[in-house]
Amino acid sequence: MRKIFPYCFLFLILISCSNKEKKSKSITVFAAASVTNVIQEIAKSYSKETGVKIRLNIASSGILARQIESGADFDYYISASKTWMDYVDSNKLVAHNSVCIVAGNSLVAIVPNNSEISVIDTSNIYNFPKLFRGRLSLGDPGHVPVGKYSVQVLKYYQCNETLLDRYLPAKNARDALFMVEMAECGMGMVYASDAINSQKVKIIYEFPDKACDPIRYYAAISNGENQYMNQFLEFMKSDQVKEIWKRNGFKDL
């Protein structure tokens, strides 16, 4: 028994080291809810090619920024808001030189598939509050980027006050889409990328870029060290990843 014990002890140490290596062979990505489909596809492709696991934490840009501020462990952050990226950057929570724009998007008006509305003519866009009944689904303007963009668009078309009591604010971009998919709202304002990937809604109008601040997605890495980060950053610049963004309705900038 005494002879066997040292070998058992060594075996346990080797298993522990192996498990630790497997656990550390990963990258933790914090991503805005509106890039869910993209980051899931990127994670799957990257892990398949490299064997490095991507751990995803998906929520609104603001919630993720607050988690980072509170000390949450992450390696890569994708924000749908320049404001929130500036916030974590100014507080030195990300590597300043790594902050960059990774994609663009646009805002669209959507209705459930069974809606009688098929398209909004540009000449009639100022009257669109009268074109639908019920609530307007949009992101919470006080907390999520898609909501802020939506309000900017409504102010641009001078109908914010008209629709104010018809707002149904959602906690993130995906929830704003979901409320229209479930026909809980007569219309919604969401990212084009979310609407394109839904089988339950139809796009009736794409708002011009001039109607709101530029919709951009920003990314940055943490100040910590991860031996797989350089490889991951190169992968994010690849044509393969650019095609994933494009296929999911985002703009290549």
C-alpha positions as a Python dict, from the first residue, in 0.01 Angstrom:
ca = {
    (1, 'M'): (0, 0, 0),
    (2, 'R'): (289, 233, 87),
    (3, 'K'): (442, 163, -252),
    (4, 'I'): (118, 238, -436),
    (5, 'F'): (39, 563, -250),
    (6, 'P'): (310, 782, -411),
    (7, 'Y'): (188, 681, -759),
    (8, 'C'): (-173, 755, -668),
    (9, 'F'): (-71, 1093, -533),
    (10, 'L'): (124, 1171, -852),
    (11, 'F'): (-173, 1059, -1061),
    (12, 'L'): (-406, 1298, -875),
    (13, 'I'): (-164, 1587, -929),
    (14, 'L'): (-148, 1515, -1303),
    (15, 'I'): (-529, 1505, -1328),
    (16, 'S'): (-554, 1833, -1138),
    (17, 'C'): (-305, 2001, -1371),
    (18, 'S'): (-484, 1863, -1674),
    (19, 'N'): (-822, 1992, -1554),
    (20, 'K'): (-670, 2332, -1477),
    (21, 'E'): (-522, 2349, -1827),
    (22, 'K'): (-857, 2258, -1986),
    (23, 'K'): (-1033, 2522, -1777),
    (24, 'S'): (-779, 2791, -1866),
    (25, 'K'): (-790, 2706, -2237),
    (26, 'S'): (-1074, 2947, -2292),
    (27, 'I'): (-1169, 3305, -2371),
    (28, 'T'): (-1453, 3486, -2196),
    (29, 'V'): (-1649, 3717, -2425),
    (30, 'F'): (-1899, 3974, -2298),
    (31, 'A'): (-2129, 4062, -2589),
    (32, 'A'): (-2425, 4296, -2640),
    (33, 'A'): (-2756, 4113, -2684),
    (34, 'S'): (-2801, 4237, -3041),
    (35, 'V'): (-2492, 4043, -3158),
    (36, 'T'): (-2608, 3710, -3011),
    (37, 'N'): (-2631, 3521, -3340),
    (38, 'V'): (-2299, 3656, -3465),
    (39, 'I'): (-2096, 3587, -3153),
    (40, 'Q'): (-2243, 3239, -3115),
    (41, 'E'): (-2143, 3154, -3471),
    (42, 'I'): (-1798, 3307, -3426),
    (43, 'A'): (-1747, 3116, -3102),
    (44, 'K'): (-1846, 2788, -3263),
    (45, 'S'): (-1613, 2838, -3561),
    (46, 'Y'): (-1320, 2954, -3351),
    (47, 'S'): (-1350, 2668, -3103),
    (48, 'K'): (-1375, 2416, -3386),
    (49, 'E'): (-1059, 2549, -3550),
    (50, 'T'): (-847, 2601, -3239),
    (51, 'G'): (-988, 2387, -2960),
    (52, 'V'): (-1012, 2698, -2742),
    (53, 'K'): (-1350, 2732, -2571),
    (54, 'I'): (-1539, 3061, -2591),
    (55, 'R'): (-1740, 3138, -2279),
    (56, 'L'): (-2020, 3381, -2361),
    (57, 'N'): (-2192, 3632, -2137),
    (58, 'I'): (-2471, 3804, -2332),
    (59, 'A'): (-2669, 4103, -2199),
    (60, 'S'): (-2727, 4471, -2271),
    (61, 'S'): (-2413, 4681, -2319),
    (62, 'G'): (-2480, 4875, -1999),
    (63, 'I'): (-2531, 4568, -1782),
    (64, 'L'): (-2207, 4419, -1915),
    (65, 'A'): (-2018, 4743, -1849),
    (66, 'R'): (-2145, 4747, -1490),
    (67, 'Q'): (-2041, 4385, -1446),
    (68, 'I'): (-1693, 4471, -1573),
    (69, 'E'): (-1681, 4767, -1334),
    (70, 'S'): (-1774, 4534, -1048),
    (71, 'G'): (-1478, 4313, -1125),
    (72, 'A'): (-1630, 4044, -1349),
    (73, 'D'): (-1369, 3831, -1523),
    (74, 'F'): (-1368, 3881, -1902),
    (75, 'D'): (-1127, 3885, -2194),
    (76, 'Y'): (-1320, 4056, -2474),
    (77, 'Y'): (-1609, 4304, -2465),
    (78, 'I'): (-1843, 4393, -2753),
    (79, 'S'): (-2062, 4697, -2692),
    (80, 'A'): (-2351, 4830, -2899),
    (81, 'S'): (-2291, 5168, -2737),
    (82, 'K'): (-1998, 5406, -2773),
    (83, 'T'): (-2105, 5564, -2445),
    (84, 'W'): (-2060, 5241, -2250),
    (85, 'M'): (-1733, 5159, -2425),
    (86, 'D'): (-1605, 5509, -2343),
    (87, 'Y'): (-1715, 5449, -1984),
    (88, 'V'): (-1511, 5131, -1932),
    (89, 'D'): (-1222, 5280, -2129),
    (90, 'S'): (-1212, 5602, -1924),
    (91, 'N'): (-1211, 5393, -1606),
    (92, 'K'): (-919, 5189, -1742),
    (93, 'L'): (-1120, 4867, -1734),
    (94, 'V'): (-1013, 4774, -2089),
    (95, 'A'): (-690, 4811, -2282),
    (96, 'H'): (-721, 5159, -2436),
    (97, 'N'): (-525, 5083, -2753),
    (98, 'S'): (-747, 4784, -2831),
    (99, 'V'): (-1076, 4979, -2862),
    (100, 'C'): (-1205, 4957, -3218),
    (101, 'I'): (-1520, 4950, -3432),
    (102, 'V'): (-1608, 4598, -3544),
    (103, 'A'): (-1937, 4648, -3732),
    (104, 'G'): (-2230, 4878, -3809),
    (105, 'N'): (-2606, 4839, -3812),
    (106, 'S'): (-2927, 5020, -3903),
    (107, 'L'): (-3265, 5069, -3741),
    (108, 'V'): (-3586, 4936, -3895),
    (109, 'A'): (-3959, 4938, -3830),
    (110, 'I'): (-4116, 4592, -3803),
    (111, 'V'): (-4464, 4445, -3768),
    (112, 'P'): (-4590, 4090, -3706),
    (113, 'N'): (-4615, 3875, -4019),
    (114, 'N'): (-4995, 3881, -4007),
    (115, 'S'): (-5011, 4261, -4001),
    (116, 'E'): (-5193, 4434, -4286),
    (117, 'I'): (-4908, 4680, -4317),
    (118, 'S'): (-4664, 4575, -4585),
    (119, 'V'): (-4443, 4880, -4636),
    (120, 'I'): (-4420, 5245, -4535),
    (121, 'D'): (-4369, 5486, -4820),
    (122, 'T'): (-4095, 5741, -4757),
    (123, 'S'): (-4335, 6026, -4831),
    (124, 'N'): (-4564, 5897, -4555),
    (125, 'I'): (-4304, 5825, -4289),
    (126, 'Y'): (-4397, 6131, -4080),
    (127, 'N'): (-4746, 5983, -4039),
    (128, 'F'): (-4640, 5635, -3941),
    (129, 'P'): (-4778, 5662, -3581),
    (130, 'K'): (-5125, 5658, -3739),
    (131, 'L'): (-5052, 5347, -3946),
    (132, 'F'): (-5068, 5096, -3661),
    (133, 'R'): (-5269, 5024, -3351),
    (134, 'G'): (-5149, 4928, -3007),
    (135, 'R'): (-4806, 4964, -2851),
    (136, 'L'): (-4468, 5040, -3001),
    (137, 'S'): (-4195, 4799, -2893),
    (138, 'L'): (-3851, 4952, -2850),
    (139, 'G'): (-3553, 4919, -2622),
    (140, 'D'): (-3567, 5108, -2294),
    (141, 'P'): (-3429, 5451, -2394),
    (142, 'G'): (-3284, 5502, -2047),
    (143, 'H'): (-3077, 5186, -2045),
    (144, 'V'): (-3013, 5027, -2385),
    (145, 'P'): (-2858, 5169, -2706),
    (146, 'V'): (-3133, 5049, -2942),
    (147, 'G'): (-3385, 5246, -2735),
    (148, 'K'): (-3177, 5562, -2750),
    (149, 'Y'): (-3141, 5531, -3127),
    (150, 'S'): (-3517, 5474, -3157),
    (151, 'V'): (-3601, 5791, -2965),
    (152, 'Q'): (-3356, 5988, -3178),
    (153, 'V'): (-3535, 5863, -3490),
    (154, 'L'): (-3878, 5949, -3348),
    (155, 'K'): (-3761, 6299, -3261),
    (156, 'Y'): (-3616, 6334, -3610),
    (157, 'Y'): (-3958, 6259, -3757),
    (158, 'Q'): (-4129, 6479, -3496),
    (159, 'C'): (-4349, 6203, -3357),
    (160, 'N'): (-4185, 6125, -3024),
    (161, 'E'): (-4448, 6312, -2822),
    (162, 'T'): (-4730, 6148, -3017),
    (163, 'L'): (-4605, 5799, -2939),
    (164, 'L'): (-4472, 5853, -2589),
    (165, 'D'): (-4768, 5694, -2409),
    (166, 'R'): (-4761, 5396, -2648),
    (167, 'Y'): (-4403, 5290, -2572),
    (168, 'L'): (-4342, 4938, -2449),
    (169, 'P'): (-3976, 4954, -2336),
    (170, 'A'): (-3772, 4632, -2342),
    (171, 'K'): (-3462, 4549, -2140),
    (172, 'N'): (-3259, 4473, -2454),
    (173, 'A'): (-3276, 4462, -2833),
    (174, 'R'): (-3378, 4096, -2850),
    (175, 'D'): (-3670, 4148, -2613),
    (176, 'A'): (-3794, 4441, -2823),
    (177, 'L'): (-3804, 4205, -3120),
    (178, 'F'): (-3971, 3930, -2917),
    (179, 'M'): (-4267, 4151, -2824),
    (180, 'V'): (-4346, 4204, -3193),
    (181, 'E'): (-4289, 3837, -3274),
    (182, 'M'): (-4552, 3752, -3013),
    (183, 'A'): (-4786, 4017, -3161),
    (184, 'E'): (-4796, 4195, -2825),
    (185, 'C'): (-4721, 4519, -3011),
    (186, 'G'): (-4849, 4658, -3338),
    (187, 'M'): (-4505, 4778, -3440),
    (188, 'G'): (-4147, 4774, -3321),
    (189, 'M'): (-3819, 4953, -3379),
    (190, 'V'): (-3523, 4717, -3377),
    (191, 'Y'): (-3186, 4659, -3538),
    (192, 'A'): (-3195, 4537, -3897),
    (193, 'S'): (-2974, 4244, -3797),
    (194, 'D'): (-3232, 4116, -3546),
    (195, 'A'): (-3523, 4156, -3786),
    (196, 'I'): (-3347, 3977, -4071),
    (197, 'N'): (-3296, 3668, -3857),
    (198, 'S'): (-3659, 3649, -3745),
    (199, 'Q'): (-3920, 3438, -3923),
    (200, 'K'): (-4209, 3602, -3736),
    (201, 'V'): (-4182, 3968, -3838),
    (202, 'K'): (-4149, 4168, -4155),
    (203, 'I'): (-3948, 4483, -4215),
    (204, 'I'): (-4165, 4766, -4341),
    (205, 'Y'): (-3914, 5050, -4333),
    (206, 'E'): (-3541, 5105, -4289),
    (207, 'F'): (-3464, 5439, -4130),
    (208, 'P'): (-3185, 5642, -4292),
    (209, 'D'): (-2854, 5677, -4111),
    (210, 'K'): (-2906, 6053, -4079),
    (211, 'A'): (-3209, 6000, -3850),
    (212, 'C'): (-2993, 5898, -3553),
    (213, 'D'): (-2636, 5872, -3431),
    (214, 'P'): (-2424, 5623, -3628),
    (215, 'I'): (-2499, 5270, -3507),
    (216, 'R'): (-2163, 5114, -3439),
    (217, 'Y'): (-2035, 4817, -3241),
    (218, 'Y'): (-1718, 4861, -3041),
    (219, 'A'): (-1485, 4597, -2905),
    (220, 'A'): (-1194, 4593, -2663),
    (221, 'I'): (-987, 4346, -2465),
    (222, 'S'): (-935, 4340, -2091),
    (223, 'N'): (-619, 4453, -1917),
    (224, 'G'): (-554, 4096, -1809),
    (225, 'E'): (-344, 3842, -1993),
    (226, 'N'): (-475, 3551, -2196),
    (227, 'Q'): (-234, 3351, -2408),
    (228, 'Y'): (-504, 3288, -2670),
    (229, 'M'): (-608, 3651, -2716),
    (230, 'N'): (-372, 3743, -3002),
    (231, 'Q'): (-489, 3441, -3198),
    (232, 'F'): (-852, 3532, -3129),
    (233, 'L'): (-800, 3893, -3239),
    (234, 'E'): (-652, 3776, -3569),
    (235, 'F'): (-949, 3545, -3616),
    (236, 'M'): (-1186, 3839, -3558),
    (237, 'K'): (-1019, 4023, -3848),
    (238, 'S'): (-1052, 3730, -4089),
    (239, 'D'): (-1271, 3722, -4399),
    (240, 'Q'): (-1458, 3434, -4239),
    (241, 'V'): (-1571, 3652, -3949),
    (242, 'K'): (-1652, 3945, -4178),
    (243, 'E'): (-1881, 3715, -4373),
    (244, 'I'): (-2054, 3607, -4050),
    (245, 'W'): (-2126, 3971, -3964),
    (246, 'K'): (-2255, 4040, -4314),
    (247, 'R'): (-2471, 3728, -4330),
    (248, 'N'): (-2643, 3833, -4008),
    (249, 'G'): (-2738, 4176, -4137),
    (250, 'F'): (-2453, 4390, -4004),
    (251, 'K'): (-2251, 4642, -4200),
    (252, 'D'): (-1881, 4600, -4266),
    (253, 'L'): (-1706, 4929, -4183),
}
